[in-house]
Every structure is written in structure tokens, then in C-alpha cells.
Amino acid sequence: MDVMLLLIFAVVYAGMLLGEFPGMALDRTGVALLGAIAVVATGRLSPHDAWQAIDVSTIGLLFGLMVVSAQLRLGGFYSRFTARLAALDVSPPFLLLLVVISAGVLSALLCNDIICLAMAPVLADGCARRKLNPVPFLLALAAAANVGSAATLIGNPQNMLIGQMLQLSFARYLWQALPPSLVGLVCVWLVIVISARGKWQSELPPPATVRHPFKIWQTAKGFMALGILIAAFLATNIPREILALSAAGLLLTSRRMATREMLEQVDWHLLVLFAGLFVVNHAMTASGVLDSILGLVRATGIEPAQPAWLFALSVSLSNLVSNVPATMLLLPVAKHALAGPILALSSTFAGNLLVVGSIANIIVVDQARELGIRISWSDHAKVGIPITLLTLAVAGGWLAFLAGAI
């Protein structure tokens, strides 16, 4: 067994677990990038092989959809929509329901991380203006964004990865994942309504937020591009990355939206994280080290390729190293006919358990802190744990039903 490669792998995934290394300014992206560099520097992969290890289709799909979302963000859609939503003259529980539905639907069509990043500050401001406690609504935003994003193959980064690597049908996956996602949104609403009972009011001052001015034509362009993309995903066999990149290219050829401004909205850190993990994992696979590790796992009686074990391992690893790295680790054993939905639903729903379970949670908590709103780990866990247990039970039952129907 290649001890050096195993050490690089262990250090990289320790970084995924910790989120950073004590005493160093390295986040998960930095750790993944350094791991890829180490793989090349120690001769485990040539620069050419490392470049070839990066799945261009996944990176292309991610990038293209980020540009489409950037169009909507710079067009002011997210700010206008969230402000009007928060200003509706409805009861707090009904407003919470609207937040859950909105976050869930938007996250199914546009990456959940971006939805949370764009909506959280405006939602907090709207709640403060109505003298409402923003914490339940922000927690609902994060949880619903996670659950809703599981419904499609473009709702979150891990789903895009799963769809591209396993070459899943967009329409078929939608049929398989939509029912538990819809039930999951109901679970989110019920848990948070019960948790927030008697805690709806607050006297926090409205936070200072920056909003993009609403531009109806730029927003319309973004939705036209998104609508055409979804229709093409459903009705054609054209590779999704080609469609997404084509839409991005058309949106970038604008007379009003500067290219630099659009590209500033792209999550380059996420793209680098993907690239680094692709290289490290490919080196492990090519060397045979990953097969050796899987052999040791199977010797304990665990068969990762079996649906139940795949589901359980995905849930566990997603809360240890986050859902994208967990998905990358488990894709080599995703051989079952339902492996795609199993990985996508379990890794996404598991992300609600703890704050560090998904980037969407971290974004909402960080955004709240910058606005002077404290959401502690225990605040999140009080709703995150029951939401996770309920949604995973729903997903497990639904997948068992699908497995029986195959």
C-alpha cells in the first residue's frame, strides 16, 4: 500500500472533517487544493493525469448554472422577491410556510447555497421591520433550501456531481426524488412551527443590508434562460453541461451586465474544491489504495454497494466530512439501480443535522452573525436533528418502496 498517498488522503479528509487546520488559515478548499498539489509533487500522478482526473462535465454544469443564478442576483430578483415575501401581511406561521415553499422551490431550480446567500440578509431585515424574531425564519430558509434542493439534479453541488458521474436522467430522477422532497418540506415547517411557538416576536433593529436594484429585463432574461434549460433537461438528451454553458455564454454577451461583475458571483472556491478532490480521489483509485480500504471495510461485514449500507454510510460521512466529499468517496461503489437517488437524498437530507453538515447552513449562520443575529449550534440542532430524522425516515421508506417496484 502506498503510505505517502494514504497520508495525503488522510490529511485531506481530516481537513474536510475539521473545516480548517488549527493555527493555519486553510479552509476546506485550500486543503483539497494542497492535497492535489501534493499528489502531483510526489509523483503519484503526472500533471497531465491530474488534469484528466477533473470531471469537466461536472465543473461545466456547476459553472454554467452559477452564471444563470448570477444573472438573477444582479438583476435584483432575490432581493425584490424576499423583501416582498417578508412584507406580506400574514401570520408568522403562514409566513414561515411561504418561506419554506419559496426556498424549497428556488433551491430545486437554482443551487441552494446561492439561494441562502442571496435571501438570508433580506429575510432578516424584513423580519426585523415587522418585529419578528428572524431566527426561526433563517433556520427554515437553510433547512428548506437543503430539502428542496434534493428534488432535482441541479439543486445542489452533490446532486450535480451524482447526476453527471452516474449519467442519470433528469426527468427520471425528478420523479424519484420529488415525493420525499415535498414531504420533507412539510416536515421542516411542522418542526420549526412547533419549536418557535411563543417565540415569534423580537425587538431587534433592522440590520444594514446591501440590495441589488431590481431590473425587470435582466431578471426576465435570467428566467428565460432557466426555463429553456429546464425544458431542455427534461425533453432532450443534450449533455447538461453543454446546455448550461451555452446559457451562460448567452447571458455573458450582455450590453448591461459587465462580465467581471457576473463572474464575481461565481463560487470559484467550490469549483476549486471539486477539482482538488477529483485529483486526490483519482490518485487513490488508480493506485489501488481505495480498493484496499474497501476490502478492509467489507471484511467487517459492511457492503457499501448494498442500498441500506450506502444510505447509512452516506448519512454518516456527510456529517463527518460534508456532503460533497462524502459523495465523492462513495461514488465508486454506487452500482445499484437506485444508487443515484440513495446518495442524493441521503447526503442532502443529512446536511440538516448539524450546522457543518452543509454549506447552506454555514452560509445562513455566517450571514446572520454579520447582521448581529446569533444562531448557536444548539439553536440549529433543536430543529436540525428532528428535521433530519423525519426526512431521512421519509426518504428511506420511499426508496424501499422504489426498490420493491424495480
C-alpha positions in Angstrom: 0.0 0.0 0.0 1.3 3.5 -0.9 1.8 5.0 2.5 2.5 8.5 1.2 -0.6 8.6 -0.8 -2.6 7.2 2.1 -1.2 10.0 4.3 -2.2 12.7 1.7 -5.7 11.2 1.6 -6.0 11.1 5.4 -4.8 14.7 5.7 -7.2 16.0 3.0 -10.2 14.3 4.6 -9.2 15.3 8.1 -9.4 18.8 6.7 -12.8 18.1 5.3 -13.9 16.9 8.8 -12.4 19.8 10.7 -13.1 22.6 8.2 -9.7 24.0 8.8 -6.4 23.1 10.5 -5.7 24.7 13.9 -3.2 27.6 13.6 -3.5 27.8 9.8 -5.7 29.9 7.6 -6.6 26.9 5.4 -10.3 26.1 4.7 -11.7 23.0 3.0 -10.9 24.4 -0.4 -7.3 25.1 0.5 -6.8 21.7 2.0 -8.2 20.0 -1.2 -6.1 22.1 -3.4 -2.9 21.4 -1.4 -3.8 17.7 -1.5 -4.0 17.8 -5.3 -0.7 19.6 -5.4 0.9 17.0 -3.1 -0.3 14.2 -5.3 1.4 15.7 -8.3 4.5 16.9 -6.4 5.2 13.4 -5.0 4.8 11.8 -8.4 1.6 9.9 -7.7 0.0 11.5 -10.7 1.6 13.4 -13.6 0.3 16.9 -14.3 -1.5 15.6 -17.4 -3.2 12.7 -15.5 -4.2 15.1 -12.7 -5.8 17.4 -15.2 -7.6 14.5 -16.8 -8.9 13.4 -13.4 -11.0 16.5 -13.1 -14.5 15.8 -14.5 -15.1 18.7 -16.9 -18.8 17.9 -17.3 -19.5 18.4 -13.6 -17.4 21.6 -13.4 -19.0 22.9 -16.6 -22.5 22.3 -15.3 -21.7 24.0 -12.0 -20.2 27.0 -13.6 -23.0 27.4 -16.2 -25.7 27.3 -13.5 -23.8 29.7 -11.3 -23.8 32.3 -14.1 -27.5 31.8 -14.6 -28.0 32.4 -10.9 -25.7 35.4 -11.0 -27.9 36.9 -13.7 -30.9 36.7 -11.4 -29.0 38.0 -8.4 -27.6 41.0 -10.2 -31.0 41.6 -11.7 -32.3 42.1 -8.2 -34.7 39.2 -8.3 -33.7 37.7 -5.0 -33.7 41.0 -3.1 -37.1 42.1 -4.5 -38.7 38.7 -4.1 -37.5 38.2 -0.5 -38.4 41.7 0.6 -42.0 41.4 -0.7 -42.3 37.9 0.8 -41.2 39.2 4.2 -43.6 42.2 4.0 -46.8 40.1 3.4 -49.5 40.8 5.9 -49.9 37.2 7.1 -49.4 35.4 10.4 -45.9 34.3 11.4 -46.7 30.5 10.9 -48.1 31.2 7.4 -45.2 33.5 6.6 -42.9 30.6 7.7 -44.8 28.3 5.3 -44.2 30.7 2.4 -40.5 30.9 3.2 -40.2 27.1 3.3 -42.1 26.8 0.0 -40.1 29.6 -1.7 -36.7 28.4 -0.5 -37.5 24.8 -1.5 -38.8 25.6 -5.0 -36.0 28.1 -5.8 -33.3 25.7 -4.5 -34.6 22.9 -6.7 -34.1 25.1 -9.7 -31.0 27.1 -8.6 -28.2 26.0 -6.3 -29.3 26.0 -2.7 -26.1 27.7 -1.5 -26.8 30.7 -3.7 -30.4 30.9 -2.6 -29.3 31.1 1.1 -26.6 33.6 0.3 -29.0 35.9 -1.5 -32.1 35.6 0.6 -30.8 35.4 4.2 -29.9 39.2 4.7 -33.1 40.5 3.1 -35.2 38.0 5.0 -33.6 39.0 8.3 -34.2 42.7 7.5 -37.8 42.1 6.6 -38.4 40.1 9.9 -36.8 42.9 12.0 -39.0 45.5 10.4 -42.1 43.5 11.4 -40.7 43.0 14.9 -40.5 39.2 14.2 -37.7 37.0 15.5 -35.6 36.3 12.4 -34.1 33.1 13.8 -37.0 30.6 13.0 -37.2 32.1 9.5 -33.5 31.8 8.8 -33.4 28.3 10.1 -36.4 27.5 7.9 -34.6 29.1 4.9 -31.5 26.8 5.4 -33.4 23.6 6.1 -35.9 24.1 3.3 -33.1 25.0 0.9 -31.4 21.7 1.7 -34.6 19.6 1.4 -35.9 21.3 -1.7 -32.6 21.1 -3.5 -32.7 17.3 -3.3 -35.7 17.2 -5.7 -33.6 17.8 -8.9 -30.1 17.1 -10.3 -29.3 20.8 -10.3 -30.4 21.7 -6.8 -27.1 21.4 -5.1 -23.4 20.5 -5.9 -23.5 16.9 -4.8 -26.6 16.2 -6.9 -24.9 17.8 -9.9 -21.9 15.5 -9.3 -24.1 12.4 -8.9 -26.1 13.2 -12.0 -23.1 13.8 -14.1 -20.9 10.9 -12.9 -23.8 8.3 -12.9 -25.3 9.8 -16.1 -28.8 9.9 -14.6 -31.9 11.0 -16.4 -33.1 14.4 -15.3 -36.8 13.5 -15.6 -36.5 10.1 -14.1 -34.6 11.4 -11.1 -37.2 14.2 -10.6 -39.9 11.5 -10.4 -37.9 9.5 -7.9 -36.9 12.4 -5.6 -39.8 14.9 -5.8 -42.2 13.0 -3.4 -39.8 12.7 -0.4 -38.7 16.3 -1.0 -42.2 17.6 -0.9 -43.0 15.7 2.3 -39.7 16.8 3.7 -40.7 20.5 3.2 -43.8 19.8 5.3 -41.6 18.3 8.0 -39.4 21.4 8.0 -42.4 23.6 8.5 -44.0 21.5 11.2 -40.8 21.1 13.3 -40.0 24.9 13.2 -43.5 26.0 13.9 -43.6 23.8 17.0 -40.1 24.9 18.0 -41.0 28.6 17.5 -44.3 28.6 19.4 -44.3 31.6 21.7 -41.0 32.9 20.3 -42.2 34.8 17.2 -41.7 38.3 18.4 -38.4 40.2 18.7 -37.2 43.8 19.1 -34.1 43.6 17.0 -33.3 46.7 15.0 -33.3 46.3 11.2 -29.8 45.3 10.1 -27.9 47.2 7.4 -28.2 45.2 4.2 -27.0 45.8 0.6 -29.6 45.0 -2.1 -29.2 44.9 -5.8 -31.7 47.2 -7.6 -34.5 45.3 -9.4 -34.1 45.3 -13.1 -37.1 43.7 -14.8 -35.4 42.9 -18.1 -32.3 41.4 -16.6 -34.5 39.2 -14.3 -36.7 38.2 -17.3 -33.5 37.2 -19.2 -32.4 35.0 -16.3 -35.8 33.3 -16.0 -36.0 32.8 -19.8 -32.6 31.1 -19.7 -33.5 29.0 -16.7 -36.9 28.0 -18.2 -35.3 26.9 -21.5 -32.6 25.0 -19.6 -35.1 23.0 -17.5 -37.2 22.2 -20.6 -34.1 21.0 -22.4 -33.0 18.9 -19.4 -36.4 17.2 -19.4 -37.0 16.8 -23.1 -33.6 16.3 -24.8 -30.5 14.1 -24.4 -28.1 17.0 -25.0 -25.4 16.9 -22.3 -26.5 19.1 -19.4 -23.1 20.8 -19.1 -23.3 21.9 -22.8 -26.8 23.3 -22.2 -25.7 25.1 -19.0 -22.5 26.5 -20.6 -24.5 27.7 -23.7 -27.0 29.5 -21.4 -24.1 31.1 -19.5 -22.4 32.2 -22.7 -25.6 33.9 -24.0 -26.1 35.7 -20.7 -22.5 36.9 -20.6 -22.9 38.5 -24.0 -24.8 41.5 -22.4 -24.7 45.2 -23.1 -25.6 46.0 -19.5 -24.2 43.3 -17.2 -20.4 43.5 -17.1 -18.6 40.2 -17.4 -16.4 40.9 -14.4 -19.4 41.6 -12.3 -21.1 38.4 -13.4 -18.0 36.3 -12.8 -17.6 37.8 -9.3 -20.8 36.0 -8.4 -19.3 32.6 -9.4 -18.3 30.4 -6.4 -14.7 29.8 -7.6 -13.9 28.2 -4.2 -16.4 25.5 -4.7 -15.1 24.8 -8.2 -11.5 24.5 -6.9 -12.7 22.2 -4.0 -14.3 19.9 -6.6 -11.1 19.9 -8.8 -8.8 19.1 -5.8 -11.0 16.3 -4.6 -11.3 14.8 -8.1 -7.5 14.7 -8.3 -6.9 13.2 -4.8 -9.7 10.6 -5.2 -8.5 9.6 -8.7 -5.0 9.0 -7.4 -6.4 6.8 -4.6 -8.4 4.8 -7.2 -5.6 4.5 -9.8 -3.1 3.3 -7.2 -5.5 0.6 -5.8 -5.3 2.1 -2.3 -9.1 2.8 -2.3 -9.8 -0.8 -3.3 -7.7 -2.0 -0.4 -9.6 0.3 2.0 -12.9 -1.0 0.7 -11.7 -4.6 1.1 -11.0 -3.9 4.8 -14.5 -2.3 5.2 -16.1 -5.4 3.6 -14.1 -7.7 5.9 -16.1 -6.2 8.8 -19.4 -7.3 7.2 -20.3 -3.9 5.7 -21.0 -4.0 1.9 -21.0 -0.3 0.8 -22.7 -1.1 -2.5 -25.8 -2.5 -0.9 -28.6 0.1 -0.7 -29.1 0.1 3.0 -25.4 0.4 3.7 -24.9 3.0 1.0 -27.7 5.1 2.6 -26.3 4.7 6.1 -22.7 5.5 5.1 -23.8 8.5 3.1 -25.6 9.9 6.1 -22.7 9.3 8.4 -19.9 10.6 6.1 -22.0 13.6 5.1 -21.9 14.8 8.7 -18.2 13.9 9.2 -16.6 15.4 6.0 -19.6 17.3 4.5 -21.8 16.0 1.7 -19.7 16.8 -1.4 -16.6 14.9 -0.2 -18.8 12.1 1.2 -20.5 11.7 -2.2 -17.1 11.6 -4.0 -15.9 8.9 -1.7 -19.0 6.7 -2.2 -19.5 7.1 -6.0 -17.1 4.3 -6.8 -19.4 1.8 -5.1 -22.6 3.4 -6.4 -23.6 0.4 -8.6 -27.2 -0.3 -7.6 -30.0 0.8 -9.9 -31.2 3.3 -7.2 -27.7 4.4 -6.1 -28.2 7.9 -7.5 -31.3 8.7 -5.6 -30.0 7.0 -2.5 -26.8 9.1 -2.5 -28.6 12.3 -3.4 -31.4 12.1 -0.9 -29.4 10.7 2.0 -26.5 13.1 1.7 -28.7 16.2 1.2 -31.2 15.4 3.9 -28.4 14.5 6.3 -27.0 18.0 5.8 -29.6 19.5 8.2 -28.4 17.6 11.2 -25.6 20.0 12.3 -24.5 23.4 11.2 -21.4 22.0 9.5 -23.5 19.4 7.6 -24.0 21.6 4.6 -22.6 24.8 3.1 -26.2 26.2 3.1 -26.4 26.0 6.9 -23.0 27.7 7.3 -23.9 30.5 4.9 -27.1 31.3 6.8 -25.4 31.2 10.2 -22.5 33.3 9.0 -24.8 35.8 7.3 -26.9 36.1 10.5 -23.8 36.7 12.6 -22.6 39.5 10.3 -26.0 41.2 10.8 -25.8 40.9 14.6 -28.1 37.8 14.8 -26.8 34.9 16.8 -27.8 31.4 15.8 -25.9 28.9 18.0 -25.2 25.3 17.3 -27.8 24.3 19.9 -30.4 26.6 18.2 -29.8 24.8 14.9 -29.7 21.3 16.5 -33.1 21.8 18.2 -34.7 21.9 14.7 -32.0 20.3 12.6 -32.0 16.9 14.4 -35.7 16.2 14.3 -35.9 17.5 10.7 -33.1 15.2 9.7 -34.6 12.2 11.4 -38.0 12.8 9.9 -36.8 13.5 6.4 -34.4 10.5 6.4 -37.2 8.3 7.5 -39.4 9.5 4.7 -36.6 9.1 2.2 -35.7 5.6 3.5 -39.3 4.5 3.2 -39.8 5.9 -0.2 -36.5 4.4 -1.5 -37.5 1.0 -0.1 -40.8 1.3 -2.0 -39.0 2.1 -5.2 -36.6 -0.8 -4.7 -39.5 -3.1 -4.3 -41.0 -1.8 -7.5 -37.9 -2.4 -9.6 
